[in-house]
Amino acid sequence: MSNEEHTEEDLEATPAPVEKMADYAVMMVSSIHVDLPDTFALLSLQEHESPFRAFQLPVGLADGAAIAAITEDRGALRPSTQDLFALALKRTGVDVIAARITGMVNGNYVAEVDLLAPSGRVVLECRPSDAINLALRHPGRAPILVDAMLCD
């Protein structure tokens, strides 16, 4: 029998590879803090159900200000870049399903934003602050998910 020939019994006996799914904590923004003269803001997320884990990450000052503006319901005279992108998604029929902080690479947190477009599901890699900003601007606020291995 060649390598490409398999019987039905062979196929049934071979277990399919199992991909380990990450365990994610559903988080909410609890605070944004800036210690001068730092050039970043410290974003604190808190799990809203037991075991109430926490997660902190540094974000740029502009990103932190945008997150603070949306969580504190502060209106702006002009839309921010985040507001514009969220509006573009909404008007083109794209829903933000979730913001996911998935790990750390070379000392930097990495994330993805999960979108549902008219053509189907799209997952884009991005900075955590961008994913969070989009999730918070989606009608009904999409969940912010953090890999449980990263939580306190």
N, CA and C of each residue as an Amber inpcrd file, in Angstrom:
protein
   456
   0.8570000  -1.1690000   0.0000000   0.0000000   0.0000000   0.0000000
   0.9050000   1.2360000   0.0000000   0.6490000   2.2100000  -0.8960000
   1.4640000   3.4240000  -0.9330000   1.0540000   4.3530000   0.2010000
   1.8490000   5.3960000   0.3800000   1.5660000   6.3510000   1.4550000
   0.2390000   7.0720000   1.2610000  -0.2380000   7.1630000   0.0290000
  -1.4610000   7.9080000  -0.2380000  -2.7020000   7.0450000  -0.1980000
  -2.5460000   5.7230000  -0.1310000  -3.6910000   4.8320000  -0.1030000
  -4.0370000   4.4840000   1.3360000  -5.2620000   4.7030000   1.6960000
  -5.7170000   4.3850000   3.0570000  -7.0710000   3.6860000   2.9600000
  -7.2750000   2.7420000   3.8400000  -8.5730000   2.0890000   3.9010000
  -9.4830000   2.9090000   4.7930000 -10.7590000   2.6430000   4.7280000
 -11.7200000   3.3340000   5.5810000 -11.4020000   3.0790000   7.0520000
 -10.9470000   1.8550000   7.3840000 -10.5820000   1.5280000   8.7610000
  -9.4040000   2.3710000   9.2350000  -8.4080000   2.6020000   8.3620000
  -7.2550000   3.4270000   8.7220000  -7.6930000   4.8430000   9.0840000
  -8.5950000   5.3990000   8.2850000  -9.0340000   6.7730000   8.5200000
  -9.8150000   6.8970000   9.8170000 -10.6250000   5.9060000  10.1380000
 -11.3990000   5.9490000  11.3720000 -10.5030000   5.7840000  12.5930000
  -9.4220000   5.0300000  12.4800000  -8.5490000   4.7660000  13.6090000
  -7.6030000   5.9110000  13.9060000  -7.4080000   6.8150000  12.9520000
  -6.4840000   7.9270000  13.1470000  -7.2260000   9.0830000  13.8050000
  -6.8480000   9.4250000  15.0460000  -7.5460000  10.5320000  15.6960000
  -7.1690000  11.8670000  15.0450000  -8.1430000  12.7400000  14.9420000
  -7.8870000  14.0710000  14.3960000  -7.0770000  14.8620000  15.4070000
  -6.1540000  15.6880000  14.9260000  -5.3940000  16.5060000  15.8700000
  -6.3350000  17.4450000  16.6210000  -6.1050000  17.5930000  17.8990000
  -6.9420000  18.4500000  18.7270000  -6.1800000  19.7460000  18.9850000
  -6.7980000  20.8320000  18.5980000  -6.1920000  22.1350000  18.8130000
  -6.6370000  22.6510000  20.1740000  -5.6770000  22.9920000  21.0210000
  -6.0090000  23.4810000  22.3650000  -6.5530000  24.8940000  22.2600000
  -7.7440000  25.0770000  22.7550000  -8.3500000  26.3960000  22.7760000
  -7.9280000  27.1140000  24.0480000  -7.5800000  28.3780000  23.9170000
  -7.1970000  29.1590000  25.0770000  -8.4260000  29.4330000  25.9440000
  -8.1840000  29.5410000  27.2330000  -9.2320000  29.9110000  28.1800000
  -9.1690000  31.4290000  28.3120000 -10.2660000  32.1000000  28.0260000
 -10.2890000  33.5570000  28.0640000 -11.1320000  34.0710000  29.2150000
 -10.6540000  35.1340000  29.8370000 -11.4010000  35.8290000  30.8740000
 -12.1020000  37.0200000  30.2280000 -13.3740000  37.2140000  30.5450000
 -14.1230000  38.3580000  30.0420000 -13.8370000  39.5280000  30.9790000
 -13.3110000  40.6060000  30.4090000 -12.8540000  41.7400000  31.2180000
 -13.6100000  43.0190000  30.8770000 -13.5640000  43.9440000  31.8290000
 -14.1070000  45.2870000  31.6440000 -13.0140000  46.2780000  32.0250000
 -13.0480000  47.4610000  31.4270000 -12.0950000  48.5080000  31.7890000
 -12.4220000  48.9690000  33.2060000 -11.4170000  48.9040000  34.0910000
 -11.6510000  49.3820000  35.4540000 -11.0110000  50.7430000  35.6910000
  -9.8710000  51.0210000  35.0410000  -9.2590000  52.3430000  35.1960000
  -8.1810000  52.5610000  34.1400000  -7.8690000  53.8360000  33.9610000
  -6.7510000  54.2500000  33.1180000  -5.9830000  55.2650000  33.9410000
  -4.6920000  55.0330000  34.0870000  -3.8880000  55.8440000  34.9930000
  -2.6120000  56.2960000  34.2870000  -2.2360000  57.5470000  34.4960000
  -0.9910000  58.0770000  33.9400000  -0.1570000  58.6300000  35.0850000
   1.0750000  58.1410000  35.1890000   2.0380000  58.6830000  36.1390000
   3.0300000  59.5350000  35.3640000   2.9630000  60.8330000  35.5590000
   3.9210000  61.7000000  34.8730000   5.2990000  61.4960000  35.4720000
   6.3480000  61.4680000  34.7440000   6.5090000  61.8320000  33.3360000
   6.4360000  60.6450000  32.3810000   5.7620000  59.5470000  32.7500000
   5.6450000  58.3950000  31.8440000   5.0550000  58.8220000  30.5020000
   5.4430000  58.1360000  29.4760000   4.9350000  58.4300000  28.1270000
   3.8640000  57.4270000  27.7070000   3.2690000  56.7620000  28.6770000
   2.2080000  55.7920000  28.3970000   1.1770000  55.8530000  29.5090000
   0.0180000  55.3210000  29.2230000  -1.0360000  55.1830000  30.2270000
  -1.0930000  53.7100000  30.6330000  -1.4870000  53.4460000  31.8520000
  -1.6380000  52.0740000  32.3230000  -3.1300000  51.7470000  32.3500000
  -3.5260000  50.8250000  31.4760000  -4.9180000  50.4110000  31.3690000
  -5.1300000  49.1950000  32.2510000  -6.0950000  49.2710000  33.1610000
  -6.4220000  48.1660000  34.0540000  -7.7610000  47.5750000  33.6510000
  -7.7540000  46.2610000  33.4790000  -8.9740000  45.5210000  33.1590000
  -9.2940000  44.6090000  34.3310000 -10.5730000  44.3790000  34.5740000
 -11.0010000  43.5510000  35.6920000 -12.0670000  42.5770000  35.2030000
 -11.9260000  41.3290000  35.6120000 -12.9360000  40.3290000  35.3050000
 -14.1830000  40.6580000  36.1190000 -15.3540000  40.5800000  35.4990000
 -16.5650000  40.9680000  36.2310000 -17.2950000  39.7870000  36.8610000
 -16.7100000  38.5990000  36.7900000 -17.2520000  37.4220000  37.4710000
 -16.1210000  36.7130000  38.2050000 -16.4680000  35.8750000  39.1430000
 -15.4710000  35.1190000  39.8870000 -14.6090000  34.3300000  38.9040000
 -13.3180000  34.3360000  39.0750000 -12.4860000  34.6710000  40.2230000
 -11.9910000  36.1220000  40.2580000 -12.5770000  37.0240000  39.4690000
 -12.2820000  38.4590000  39.5100000 -10.8000000  38.7690000  39.2700000
 -10.2320000  38.1220000  38.2550000  -8.8310000  38.3600000  37.9230000
  -8.6570000  39.7450000  37.3260000  -7.4120000  40.2210000  37.3650000
  -7.0880000  41.5420000  36.8350000  -6.0180000  41.4130000  35.7570000
  -5.9300000  42.4330000  34.9330000  -4.9250000  42.4880000  33.8880000
  -4.5950000  43.9480000  33.6290000  -3.3130000  44.2490000  33.5210000
  -2.8760000  45.6150000  33.2300000  -1.9550000  45.6050000  32.0250000
  -2.0760000  46.6490000  31.2040000  -1.1480000  46.7840000  30.1060000
  -0.9150000  48.2480000  29.7980000   0.3100000  48.5710000  29.3840000
   0.5940000  49.9530000  28.9990000   0.0360000  50.2190000  27.6030000
  -0.5160000  51.4030000  27.4230000  -1.0150000  51.8230000  26.1110000
  -0.5180000  53.2380000  25.8600000  -0.4580000  53.6330000  24.6100000
  -0.0600000  54.9980000  24.2770000  -1.0150000  56.0050000  24.8940000
  -0.5110000  57.2060000  25.1080000  -1.3470000  58.2370000  25.7370000
  -2.5980000  58.5370000  24.9120000  -2.4690000  58.6370000  23.5960000
  -3.6390000  58.9200000  22.7530000  -4.6460000  57.7710000  22.8150000
  -4.1480000  56.5340000  22.8180000  -5.0470000  55.3740000  22.9160000
  -5.7350000  55.3450000  24.2730000  -4.9860000  55.6450000  25.3300000
  -5.5610000  55.6950000  26.6680000  -6.6260000  56.7740000  26.7820000
  -6.3530000  57.9400000  26.1750000  -7.3350000  59.0300000  26.1980000
  -8.6050000  58.6270000  25.4460000  -8.4520000  57.9100000  24.3260000
  -9.6220000  57.4660000  23.5540000 -10.4400000  56.4410000  24.3420000
  -9.7620000  55.5390000  25.0540000 -10.4690000  54.5480000  25.8810000
 -11.1830000  55.2480000  27.0320000 -10.5090000  56.2100000  27.6630000
 -11.1350000  56.9630000  28.7570000 -12.3540000  57.7280000  28.2590000
 -12.2620000  58.3450000  27.0960000 -13.3760000  59.1370000  26.5680000
 -14.6140000  58.2700000  26.3490000 -14.4350000  57.0690000  25.8070000
 -15.6000000  56.2190000  25.5290000 -16.1370000  55.5740000  26.8130000
 -15.2620000  55.1980000  27.7570000 -15.7530000  54.5620000  28.9850000
 -16.4060000  55.5770000  29.9200000 -16.0000000  56.8400000  29.8070000
 -16.5800000  57.8900000  30.6540000 -17.6810000  58.6600000  29.9280000
 -18.0530000  58.1910000  28.7360000 -19.1010000  58.8230000  27.9220000
 -18.8740000  60.3090000  27.7170000 -17.6120000  60.6680000  27.4890000
 -17.2860000  62.0670000  27.2030000 -17.4020000  62.3000000  25.7130000
 -18.2310000  63.2240000  25.3420000 -18.3670000  63.5690000  23.9320000
 -17.1690000  64.3860000  23.4720000 -16.8930000  64.3320000  22.1910000
 -15.7930000  65.1080000  21.6260000 -16.3500000  66.0410000  20.5660000
 -15.6610000  67.1580000  20.3660000 -16.0910000  68.0930000  19.3360000
 -15.9580000  67.4770000  17.9530000 -14.9260000  66.6710000  17.7810000
 -14.6890000  66.0100000  16.4970000 -14.4340000  64.5310000  16.7510000
 -14.8000000  63.6770000  15.8000000 -14.5740000  62.2410000  16.0150000
 -13.0820000  61.9060000  16.0080000 -12.7110000  60.9670000  16.8560000
 -11.3310000  60.4830000  16.8950000 -11.1270000  59.4810000  15.7600000
  -9.8890000  59.0780000  15.5520000  -9.6000000  58.0430000  14.5570000
 -10.3620000  56.7700000  14.8940000 -10.4250000  56.4330000  16.1930000
 -11.1390000  55.2330000  16.6260000 -12.6340000  55.3620000  16.3380000
 -13.2010000  56.5540000  16.5750000 -14.6150000  56.7870000  16.2750000
 -14.8840000  56.6250000  14.7770000 -13.9860000  57.1780000  13.9520000
 -14.1410000  57.1030000  12.5060000 -14.1040000  55.6540000  12.0280000
 -13.1470000  54.8710000  12.5270000 -13.0390000  53.4790000  12.1000000
 -14.2580000  52.6770000  12.5520000 -14.7190000  52.9090000  13.7740000
 -15.9110000  52.2070000  14.2720000 -17.1330000  52.5670000  13.4340000
 -17.2500000  53.8350000  13.0480000 -18.3700000  54.2640000  12.2060000
 -18.2890000  53.6200000  10.8160000 -17.0770000  53.5290000  10.2660000
 -16.8990000  52.8830000   8.9570000 -17.3190000  51.4170000   9.0190000
 -16.9450000  50.7210000  10.0990000 -17.3600000  49.3230000  10.2500000
 -18.8830000  49.2200000  10.3140000 -19.4860000  50.0750000  11.1160000
 -20.9460000  50.0370000  11.2920000 -21.6710000  50.2960000   9.9700000
 -21.2350000  51.3100000   9.2410000 -21.9260000  51.6740000   7.9990000
 -21.7240000  50.6600000   6.8860000 -20.6960000  49.8450000   6.9810000
 -20.4760000  48.8060000   5.9700000 -21.0140000  47.4550000   6.4220000
 -21.7120000  47.4340000   7.5690000 -22.3640000  46.2150000   8.0300000
 -21.4480000  45.2260000   8.7150000 -20.3290000  45.7090000   9.2570000
 -19.3800000  44.8280000   9.9450000 -19.5790000  44.9700000  11.4490000
 -19.7770000  43.8370000  12.1260000 -19.9290000  43.8270000  13.5840000
 -18.6270000  43.4210000  14.2460000 -18.3190000  44.0580000  15.3740000
 -17.1840000  43.6450000  16.1930000 -17.7040000  42.5750000  17.1400000
 -17.1550000  41.3690000  17.0160000 -17.5860000  40.2470000  17.8420000
 -16.8600000  40.2650000  19.1810000 -15.5460000  40.5070000  19.1490000
 -14.7650000  40.5200000  20.3900000 -13.3880000  41.1080000  20.1400000
 -12.8190000  41.6270000  21.2050000 -11.4060000  42.0050000  21.2440000
 -10.7280000  40.9430000  22.0930000  -9.6400000  40.3600000  21.5830000
  -8.9470000  39.2990000  22.3170000  -7.4750000  39.6430000  22.4850000
  -7.0170000  39.6540000  23.7320000  -5.5910000  39.7830000  24.0080000
  -5.0940000  38.3520000  24.1360000  -4.2380000  37.9570000  23.1980000
  -3.9200000  36.5480000  23.0080000  -2.5790000  36.0990000  23.5640000
  -1.6950000  37.0200000  23.8790000  -0.3970000  36.5890000  24.3810000
   0.6050000  37.7150000  24.4160000   1.8670000  37.3200000  24.5380000
   2.9590000  38.2810000  24.5670000   4.0480000  37.7730000  23.6210000
   4.5520000  38.6620000  22.7780000   5.6140000  38.3350000  21.8410000
   6.6970000  39.4090000  21.9640000   7.9110000  38.9740000  22.2500000
   9.0440000  39.8940000  22.3820000   8.7560000  41.0400000  23.3480000
   8.0870000  40.7330000  24.4520000   7.8080000  41.7370000  25.4800000
   6.6170000  42.6330000  25.1880000   5.9000000  42.3850000  24.1090000
   4.7290000  43.1920000  23.7530000   3.4810000  42.3120000  23.7440000
   2.3990000  42.8430000  24.3180000   1.1370000  42.1190000  24.2490000
   0.6250000  42.1490000  22.8110000   0.0080000  41.0560000  22.3970000
  -0.5670000  40.9620000  21.0540000  -2.0530000  40.6700000  21.1800000
  -2.7840000  41.1010000  20.1710000  -4.2420000  40.9640000  20.2270000
  -4.7870000  40.7100000  18.8360000  -6.0860000  40.4650000  18.8250000
  -6.8150000  40.3410000  17.5720000  -8.2180000  40.8730000  17.7930000
  -8.7870000  41.3570000  16.7230000 -10.1720000  41.7930000  16.7660000
 -10.9440000  40.8430000  15.8580000 -12.0380000  40.3170000  16.3830000
 -12.8760000  39.3450000  15.6830000 -14.0680000  40.0960000  15.0960000
 -14.1920000  40.0540000  13.7730000 -15.2320000  40.7970000  13.0750000
 -16.1670000  39.8470000  12.3340000 -17.4100000  40.2650000  12.1700000
 -18.3570000  39.5270000  11.3440000 -18.8140000  40.4710000  10.2410000
 -18.3390000  40.1990000   9.0310000 -18.6640000  41.0090000   7.8660000
 -19.7680000  40.3170000   7.0690000 -20.4050000  41.0360000   6.1580000
 -21.4130000  40.3840000   5.3190000 -20.8550000  39.1700000   4.5660000
 -19.5500000  39.1760000   4.2940000 -18.9270000  38.0610000   3.5740000
 -18.4850000  36.9310000   4.5020000 -18.5640000  37.1450000   5.8250000
 -18.1660000  36.1110000   6.7730000 -17.2710000  36.6510000   7.8770000
 -16.7450000  35.7320000   8.6580000 -15.9180000  36.0780000   9.8170000
 -14.5080000  36.4710000   9.3690000 -13.9760000  37.5250000  10.0130000
 -12.6280000  38.0040000   9.7360000 -11.9500000  38.2540000  11.0820000
 -10.7500000  37.7250000  11.2460000  -9.9680000  37.9590000  12.4680000
  -8.7040000  38.6870000  12.0580000  -8.4860000  39.8740000  12.6520000
  -7.3320000  40.6990000  12.3160000  -6.4100000  40.8350000  13.5210000
  -5.1210000  40.6440000  13.3090000  -4.1460000  40.9060000  14.3620000
  -4.0100000  42.4110000  14.5170000  -3.8470000  42.8560000  15.7600000
  -3.7390000  44.2960000  16.0120000  -3.1370000  44.5390000  17.3870000
  -2.9750000  45.8050000  17.7100000  -2.5230000  46.1720000  19.0540000
  -3.7020000  45.9940000  20.0110000  -3.4280000  45.6260000  21.2670000
  -4.5390000  45.4880000  22.2260000  -5.3770000  46.7530000  22.3560000
  -4.7370000  47.9160000  22.3640000  -5.4920000  49.1610000  22.5270000
  -6.4380000  49.3970000  21.3630000  -6.0450000  49.0160000  20.1410000
  -6.9360000  49.1800000  18.9860000  -8.1350000  48.2420000  19.0910000
  -7.8790000  46.9960000  19.4740000  -8.9740000  46.0380000  19.6290000
  -9.9540000  46.5010000  20.7050000  -9.4260000  46.9730000  21.8240000
 -10.2810000  47.4310000  22.9320000 -11.0790000  48.6610000  22.5130000
 -10.4300000  49.6090000  21.8380000 -11.1400000  50.8060000  21.3820000
 -12.2980000  50.4450000  20.4550000 -12.0900000  49.5020000  19.5450000
 -13.1810000  49.0960000  18.6470000 -14.2870000  48.3610000  19.4040000
 -13.9090000  47.4860000  20.3160000 -14.9210000  46.7450000  21.0900000
 -15.8020000  47.6970000  21.8920000 -15.2040000  48.7110000  22.4960000
 -15.9650000  49.6550000  23.3200000 -16.8810000  50.5460000  22.4840000
 -16.5400000  50.7520000  21.2220000 -17.3320000  51.6220000  20.3510000
 -18.4240000  50.8640000  19.5900000 -18.4230000  49.5530000  19.6760000
 -19.4560000  48.7680000  19.0020000 -20.7540000  48.8920000  19.7860000
 -21.8970000  49.0400000  19.0960000 -23.1700000  49.1150000  19.8320000
 -23.3150000  47.9190000  20.7810000 -23.5850000  48.2040000  22.0160000
 -23.7080000  47.1540000  23.0240000 -22.3740000  46.7050000  23.5890000
 -21.2920000  47.2970000  23.1390000 -19.9350000  46.9920000  23.5760000
 -19.5920000  45.5160000  23.4770000 -18.7660000  45.1950000  22.5090000
 -18.3020000  43.8150000  22.3180000 -17.4120000  43.4150000  23.4940000
 -17.3520000  42.1340000  23.8170000 -16.5470000  41.7130000  24.9700000
 -15.0450000  41.8790000  24.7310000 -14.3490000  42.1480000  25.8290000
 -12.8900000  42.2030000  25.8400000 -12.4400000  40.9110000  26.5160000
 -11.7110000  40.0840000  25.7800000 -11.2790000  38.7820000  26.2760000
  -9.7660000  38.7800000  26.4390000  -9.3060000  38.2570000  27.5630000
  -7.8760000  38.1690000  27.8450000  -7.5280000  36.7230000  28.1320000
  -6.5080000  36.2200000  27.4710000  -6.0380000  34.8620000  27.7180000
  -5.7970000  34.7200000  29.2240000  -6.4230000  33.7510000  29.8420000
  -6.3460000  33.5650000  31.2980000  -4.9110000  33.3910000  31.7950000
  -4.0150000  32.8920000  30.9410000  -2.6180000  32.7220000  31.3370000
  -1.9200000  34.0500000  31.5950000  -2.4890000  35.1640000  31.0870000
  -1.9020000  36.4760000  31.2670000  -2.4280000  37.2050000  32.5020000
  -3.5020000  36.6860000  33.0810000  -4.1700000  37.3730000  34.2000000
  -3.4650000  37.1070000  35.5180000  -3.6830000  38.0570000  36.4630000
  -3.1460000  37.8980000  37.8240000  -3.8730000  36.7940000  38.5520000
